[in-house]
Amino acid sequence: MALHFELVTPTRLVRSEDVHMVVVPGTEGEFGVLEGHAPVMSTVRDGTVQVYRTEGAAPETIEVRGGFAEVSATGLTILAERVED
């Protein structure tokens, strides 16, 4: 099973892919999202999103600046104010 992950900014779609897990830098603390996670919305603080493509893989990191995260039945969407390239 895979988690559908999308990372978007106000101007572009940065990522849209199926992954194993994503760790989100929420304002109340980091949280991991796997397939089947309960629906939740959170604000995102400046920090590092960690993307695990497969179980046991080293994470790919993406620096984000603020935003919101939504976990729903269709997956995880992060709307970041800005993504550092």
Secondary structure by P-SEA (a helix, b strand, c coil): cbbbbbbbccccccccccccbbbbbccccbbbbccccccbbbbbccbbbbbbccccccbbbbbbccbbbbbcccbbbbbcccccc
